[in-house]
Amino acid sequence: MKQLFGFVDGLFFMVGEIDREVSCALWNLATREVKPLHLPIPVATIHDSLVFGFGLDPLTYDYKVVYFHINNLCEHYASVYSCSRDLWRIFKPKIPYFIDVKHTFGTAYLNGTYYWLLTGGRHSNYTILLFEFGSEIFKEIEGPGHQSVDTNMLGLMSVDSSIIAILNLNPHIVFAYDIWVMIQPGVWNKLVTFQCFFRIKSCYDSSLILATKDFQLVSYDVRTNKTRHLGFQHPGLRKDAEYDGGCGVFYYKESLVKIKQREDEDLDH
């Protein structure tokens, strides 16, 4: 598997490639359960621009997967998978034009909504697209003003598990980052500017998880400006997990949520 989305109540959504086709599954690390999901027709290939999201419908408490892609004819397709019904719903939404999906540090799911940061959109060369799992509707919102944001280094994160935020490379200070928090849809305030010389791997609460030059993991609290060593070291931390064969870092809480409705194979360790 190349990509890992989550966590949501201890569950992860995995995406990979088998025989040049997209493969995906739900995974509960605590119970070692895996549930393969078969993408609906039209089946996406590795050559399509694939975008995924995973979250909880706050109205029905149903875990859902959403994905959309653009085929070689520039047609948009979207599908929503319901865990409780084990069904996909296919539709053709209005998706804004985009070139790339920027990195997410931790999870971009928050309170029934999944967020993507897309470059090449209408608003200052980037746009924020969200999907509400309850209504199953896509919406587009504005981010901070283009004079405040460098699209070469953009990422989404959550702060204090209650606020969606943008992590942006500060264009005026060397090795400095800005964190912008969304106080309401399309309205942003700068929370903090900080300098960071290490590789950012993930985040949890108000802390970033960083990989140092000697391959150690540390956490940095952006509110208190305090650093804490996490007691883990691995050379793969200096590489990207998706493209360079390195290590990814994820934060999650264990849960006993069941994802199987019929007999599937357990995760093999």
Order of alpha helices (4+ residues) and beta strands (2+ residues): beta-beta-beta-beta-beta-beta-beta-beta-beta-beta-beta-beta-beta-beta-beta-beta-beta-beta-beta-beta-beta-beta
